[in-house]
Amino acid sequence: QVQLVESGGGLVQAGGSLRLSCAASGRAVGGSSMGWFRQAPGKERDFVAGIASGGAGTRYPDSVKGRFTISRDNAKNTVYLQMNSLKPEDTAVYYCAAKNTRWLGGTDPATFDYWGQGTQVTVSS
């Protein structure tokens, strides 16, 4: 089993930055692809970033491309999401997720095996 704990959320003004962290425990996740999702009230959980086990393969939806960057430090069993140029529409609970596969593959939430409890990000206008 893998436990994921997100941190780094908070309140920031539009145009600001935040860095989210996702610390994994239970087993090493160096061989797992990882992702970040977000969910706003009344909306579905949306994919915002993904990274393959080796770190070379990353993927983003158009809504965050060029503003968000996912990275990982396998030695620390941690994945990060750097968020720049934040907008009010980025406000949501952000979740970290892991797959039991090296390659990212699909980005549907149902394809991820482990989830954190989420961290709130609020962007004020």
Phi, psi and chi 1 to 4 in degrees:
 res  aa     phi    psi   chi1   chi2   chi3   chi4
   1 GLN       -  148.6  -77.7  -74.1    0.4      -
   2 VAL  -120.3  131.8  175.0      -      -      -
   3 GLN  -108.4  135.0  -67.4   78.6   44.8      -
   4 LEU  -121.0  132.9  -57.0  173.1      -      -
   5 VAL  -129.1  118.8  178.0      -      -      -
   6 GLU   -89.9  152.0  -57.3   94.0  -21.5      -
   7 SER  -152.8  166.4   61.3      -      -      -
   8 GLY   103.7   -3.9      -      -      -      -
   9 GLY   -71.3  171.8      -      -      -      -
  10 GLY   163.4 -164.7      -      -      -      -
  11 LEU  -104.3  129.7  173.5   64.7      -      -
  12 VAL  -142.2  151.0   63.5      -      -      -
  13 GLN   -78.7  154.4  -72.3 -170.8  -30.6      -
  14 ALA   -55.5  137.4      -      -      -      -
  15 GLY    92.4  -10.5      -      -      -      -
  16 GLY   -84.2 -174.6      -      -      -      -
  17 SER  -132.2  153.1  -61.5      -      -      -
  18 LEU  -143.4  151.7  -79.2  175.2      -      -
  19 ARG  -123.0  116.4 -171.8 -165.6 -164.5 -157.6
  20 LEU   -92.1  146.1  -54.9 -177.0      -      -
  21 SER  -122.7  149.6  -62.4      -      -      -
  22 CYS  -132.6  107.8  172.1      -      -      -
  23 ALA   -96.5  127.3      -      -      -      -
  24 ALA  -102.1  146.2      -      -      -      -
  25 SER  -143.7  169.2   61.7      -      -      -
  26 GLY   102.0  -45.6      -      -      -      -
  27 ARG  -162.2  163.9   65.8  166.4  173.6   84.5
  28 ALA   -67.9  139.3      -      -      -      -
  29 VAL  -108.4   15.8  -67.1      -      -      -
  30 GLY   -59.9  -26.9      -      -      -      -
  31 GLY   -94.6    9.9      -      -      -      -
  32 SER  -112.2  140.7  -59.3      -      -      -
  33 SER   -78.2  151.1   55.4      -      -      -
  34 MET  -131.1  156.7  -55.0  -72.3  -66.4      -
  35 GLY  -147.9  161.5      -      -      -      -
  36 TRP  -119.2  138.9  -75.1   95.7      -      -
  37 PHE  -129.3  166.2  -69.0   76.6      -      -
  38 ARG  -142.6  153.0   66.4 -174.3  179.5 -170.5
  39 GLN  -142.9  118.5 -171.4  166.8   19.8      -
  40 ALA   -92.2  158.3      -      -      -      -
  41 PRO   -56.0  129.4  -27.3   35.6      -      -
  42 GLY    77.6    5.8      -      -      -      -
  43 LYS  -119.7  167.2  -64.3 -169.1  175.9 -178.6
  44 GLU   -76.2  162.8  -65.8 -176.2  -12.7      -
  45 ARG   -79.5  121.9 -170.6  167.2  -63.6 -170.3
  46 ASP  -110.7  142.0  -68.0  -29.9      -      -
  47 PHE   -71.7  134.2  171.3   78.3      -      -
  48 VAL  -123.5  -19.8  -65.6      -      -      -
  49 ALA  -168.9  148.1      -      -      -      -
  50 GLY  -146.2  153.7      -      -      -      -
  51 ILE  -145.4  135.6 -172.3  166.3      -      -
  52 ALA   -73.5  168.8      -      -      -      -
  53 SER   -59.5  -37.8   61.9      -      -      -
  54 GLY   -79.4  -13.0      -      -      -      -
  55 GLY    91.3  -11.6      -      -      -      -
  56 ALA   -79.5  -32.4      -      -      -      -
  57 GLY   -95.6  120.2      -      -      -      -
  58 THR  -128.8  159.6   58.6      -      -      -
  59 ARG  -150.2  141.6 -167.4 -179.3  -50.7  167.7
  60 TYR  -141.2  148.6  -53.0   91.1      -      -
  61 PRO   -77.4  162.4   29.0  -34.1      -      -
  62 ASP   -59.1  -30.0  -71.1  -17.2      -      -
  63 SER   -63.1  -23.6   58.3      -      -      -
  64 VAL  -123.6   -6.1  -53.2      -      -      -
  65 LYS   -59.2  132.1 -162.8  173.6  -67.1 -176.8
  66 GLY    89.1  -13.8      -      -      -      -
  67 ARG  -112.8  -34.4  -61.1 -170.5  -61.4  121.6
  68 PHE  -107.3  144.9  -71.0   12.2      -      -
  69 THR  -136.3  125.4  -57.6      -      -      -
  70 ILE   -98.7  142.0 -172.2  171.8      -      -
  71 SER  -148.3  169.3   61.8      -      -      -
  72 ARG  -145.5  150.9   64.4 -169.2  -58.3  160.7
  73 ASP  -126.0   96.5 -175.0  -23.2      -      -
  74 ASN   -65.9  -27.6  -71.4  -20.6      -      -
  75 ALA   -65.2  -30.2      -      -      -      -
  76 LYS   -98.9   -0.1  -65.0 -177.1  177.7  180.0
  77 ASN    56.2   41.1 -130.0   22.5      -      -
  78 THR  -135.6  142.9  -59.4      -      -      -
  79 VAL  -120.2  145.8  175.6      -      -      -
  80 TYR  -123.0  155.2  -54.7   97.2      -      -
  81 LEU  -133.3  107.3 -176.3   67.0      -      -
  82 GLN   -87.1  122.9  178.2   66.5   43.6      -
  83 MET  -118.7  117.5  -54.8 -174.0  -66.0      -
  84 ASN  -116.3  164.2  -61.1  -31.5      -      -
  85 SER    48.7   49.6  -58.2      -      -      -
  86 LEU   -66.3  147.1  -77.0  161.7      -      -
  87 LYS  -121.9  156.4  -54.6  174.6 -178.2 -179.9
  88 PRO   -55.0  -32.4  -29.2   37.2      -      -
  89 GLU   -72.5   -5.4   50.8  -96.2   43.0      -
  90 ASP   -83.0   -6.4  -65.3  -41.5      -      -
  91 THR   -61.7  125.2  -65.1      -      -      -
  92 ALA  -179.1  172.2      -      -      -      -
  93 VAL   -87.3  128.9  176.5      -      -      -
  94 TYR  -103.6  132.1  -77.7   70.6      -      -
  95 TYR  -119.5  141.8  -63.5   90.5      -      -
  96 CYS   -98.1  145.2  174.2      -      -      -
  97 ALA  -144.3  155.7      -      -      -      -
  98 ALA  -133.4  149.0      -      -      -      -
  99 LYS  -115.2  153.5  -79.0 -169.4  179.8 -173.9
 100 ASN   -86.4   34.0  -74.2  -36.9      -      -
 101 THR  -135.5  152.7   59.3      -      -      -
 102 ARG   -75.0  -35.7  -70.2 -172.5  172.0  -86.5
 103 TRP   -93.4  145.1  -58.7  108.6      -      -
 104 LEU   -65.4  -45.8 -175.2   55.8      -      -
 105 GLY    62.8 -138.0      -      -      -      -
 106 GLY   -70.2  156.0      -      -      -      -
 107 THR  -111.5   10.7   58.1      -      -      -
 108 ASP   -66.0  135.6 -171.9  -64.9      -      -
 109 PRO   -54.7  -30.4  -26.9   34.5      -      -
 110 ALA   -66.1  -16.4      -      -      -      -
 111 THR   -87.7   -3.2   65.2      -      -      -
 112 PHE   -98.1  143.8  -75.5   76.7      -      -
 113 ASP   -97.2  -28.3  -59.7  -66.5      -      -
 114 TYR  -133.0  146.3  -53.9  100.5      -      -
 115 TRP  -137.3  145.8  -69.1   86.0      -      -
 116 GLY   -85.8  179.8      -      -      -      -
 117 GLN   -90.3  -10.9  -67.2 -172.4  -32.9      -
 118 GLY    97.7  155.8      -      -      -      -
 119 THR  -137.5  136.3 -175.4      -      -      -
 120 GLN   -80.7  132.1  176.1   70.6   45.9      -
 121 VAL  -120.3  124.7  171.1      -      -      -
 122 THR  -124.9  123.8  -57.0      -      -      -
 123 VAL  -112.9  118.3 -175.9      -      -      -
 124 SER   -92.2  148.6   63.3      -      -      -
 125 SER   -89.4      -   57.4      -      -      -
